[in-house]
Amino acid sequence: MSGFINPLRSKSSPGYAEALQRIRQWTAASLPPGDPVISVTELSCAEPGCAPRETVILIMWPEGTAWKARIHKAMPDVTEEEVVLSLREAEHTGSAKA
């Protein structure tokens, strides 16, 4: 991975790096067999009534399908249960919100 730092990226929550690793591990452990690419990102949420930060988990499968799970919390506040539940829903619908 390159050392590129996006100057437009918003400031991460405290505990971001540790939370990123935990969420990736929980995600990988919750997925069916395969070799997906897992992307976990914390974004600002601009939707009315939304928490100021949200965690987005994107799963891209080799055959071209993708799942997206959104959890309306900053990454350090996300629990394993929320990850598992949102991925379960995303598996059936292609996307999920929690």
The 8 nearest C-alpha neighbors of each residue, nearest first, counted from 0:
[[1, 2, 3, 4, 5, 38, 36, 37],
 [2, 0, 3, 4, 5, 6, 8, 38],
 [1, 3, 4, 0, 5, 6, 8, 7],
 [4, 2, 1, 5, 0, 6, 8, 7],
 [5, 3, 6, 2, 8, 1, 7, 9],
 [4, 6, 7, 8, 3, 9, 2, 10],
 [7, 5, 8, 4, 9, 3, 10, 2],
 [8, 6, 5, 9, 4, 10, 3, 11],
 [9, 7, 5, 6, 10, 4, 11, 42],
 [8, 10, 7, 11, 43, 42, 6, 5],
 [9, 11, 8, 12, 13, 7, 42, 41],
 [12, 10, 15, 9, 13, 41, 14, 8],
 [11, 13, 15, 14, 10, 73, 75, 74],
 [12, 14, 15, 11, 75, 16, 74, 10],
 [15, 13, 17, 16, 75, 18, 12, 74],
 [14, 16, 18, 12, 13, 17, 19, 75],
 [17, 15, 19, 18, 14, 20, 13, 75],
 [16, 18, 20, 19, 15, 14, 21, 75],
 [17, 19, 75, 21, 15, 20, 16, 74],
 [20, 18, 16, 22, 17, 21, 15, 23],
 [19, 21, 23, 17, 18, 22, 24, 16],
 [22, 20, 18, 24, 23, 19, 25, 17],
 [21, 23, 25, 19, 24, 20, 26, 18],
 [24, 22, 26, 20, 21, 25, 27, 19],
 [25, 23, 21, 27, 26, 22, 28, 20],
 [26, 24, 22, 28, 23, 27, 21, 29],
 [25, 27, 23, 29, 24, 28, 22, 30],
 [26, 28, 24, 29, 30, 25, 23, 37],
 [27, 29, 25, 26, 30, 24, 31, 23],
 [30, 28, 26, 27, 25, 83, 31, 86],
 [31, 29, 27, 28, 26, 32, 86, 33],
 [30, 32, 33, 29, 28, 27, 34, 90],
 [33, 31, 30, 34, 35, 27, 29, 28],
 [34, 32, 35, 31, 60, 61, 30, 36],
 [33, 35, 60, 61, 36, 32, 59, 31],
 [36, 34, 60, 59, 33, 37, 61, 58],
 [35, 37, 59, 58, 60, 38, 34, 57],
 [38, 36, 58, 57, 35, 59, 39, 23],
 [37, 39, 57, 56, 58, 40, 36, 23],
 [40, 38, 56, 55, 57, 37, 19, 23],
 [41, 39, 55, 54, 42, 38, 56, 19],
 [40, 42, 54, 53, 55, 74, 73, 52],
 [43, 41, 53, 52, 44, 40, 54, 55],
 [42, 44, 52, 51, 53, 45, 41, 9],
 [43, 45, 51, 52, 46, 53, 42, 49],
 [44, 46, 43, 47, 49, 51, 50, 48],
 [45, 47, 49, 44, 48, 50, 51, 43],
 [48, 46, 49, 45, 44, 50, 51, 71],
 [49, 47, 46, 50, 45, 51, 44, 71],
 [48, 50, 46, 47, 44, 51, 71, 45],
 [49, 51, 52, 71, 72, 44, 48, 53],
 [50, 52, 44, 43, 49, 53, 45, 72],
 [53, 51, 43, 73, 44, 50, 72, 42],
 [54, 52, 71, 72, 73, 42, 41, 70],
 [53, 55, 41, 70, 74, 69, 40, 73],
 [54, 56, 69, 40, 68, 39, 41, 70],
 [57, 55, 39, 68, 67, 38, 69, 40],
 [56, 58, 67, 38, 66, 37, 39, 55],
 [57, 59, 37, 66, 65, 36, 35, 67],
 [60, 58, 65, 36, 35, 64, 57, 37],
 [59, 61, 35, 64, 62, 63, 65, 58],
 [62, 60, 63, 35, 59, 34, 64, 33],
 [63, 61, 60, 64, 59, 65, 35, 34],
 [64, 62, 61, 60, 65, 59, 35, 58],
 [63, 65, 60, 62, 59, 66, 61, 93],
 [66, 64, 59, 58, 60, 63, 93, 67],
 [67, 65, 93, 58, 94, 89, 57, 90],
 [66, 68, 94, 57, 56, 89, 93, 95],
 [67, 69, 95, 56, 94, 85, 55, 96],
 [70, 68, 55, 96, 54, 95, 97, 71],
 [69, 71, 97, 54, 72, 53, 96, 55],
 [72, 70, 53, 50, 97, 54, 69, 52],
 [73, 71, 53, 52, 70, 54, 76, 77],
 [72, 74, 52, 53, 76, 75, 54, 41],
 [73, 75, 77, 76, 54, 18, 72, 41],
 [76, 74, 18, 73, 77, 14, 15, 12],
 [77, 75, 74, 73, 72, 78, 18, 14],
 [78, 76, 74, 75, 72, 81, 73, 79],
 [79, 77, 81, 80, 76, 82, 22, 75],
 [78, 80, 82, 81, 83, 25, 77, 22],
 [79, 81, 83, 78, 82, 84, 77, 85],
 [82, 80, 84, 78, 79, 83, 85, 77],
 [81, 83, 79, 85, 80, 84, 86, 78],
 [82, 84, 80, 86, 81, 85, 87, 29],
 [85, 83, 87, 81, 86, 82, 80, 88],
 [84, 86, 88, 82, 87, 83, 68, 95],
 [87, 85, 89, 83, 88, 84, 90, 82],
 [86, 88, 84, 90, 85, 89, 83, 91],
 [87, 89, 85, 86, 90, 91, 95, 92],
 [90, 88, 94, 93, 86, 95, 92, 91],
 [91, 89, 87, 88, 93, 92, 86, 66],
 [92, 90, 89, 88, 93, 87, 94, 86],
 [91, 93, 89, 94, 90, 88, 95, 66],
 [92, 94, 66, 89, 90, 91, 67, 65],
 [95, 93, 89, 67, 66, 68, 92, 88],
 [94, 96, 68, 89, 85, 88, 69, 67],
 [97, 95, 69, 70, 68, 85, 94, 71],
 [96, 70, 69, 71, 85, 95, 81, 68]]
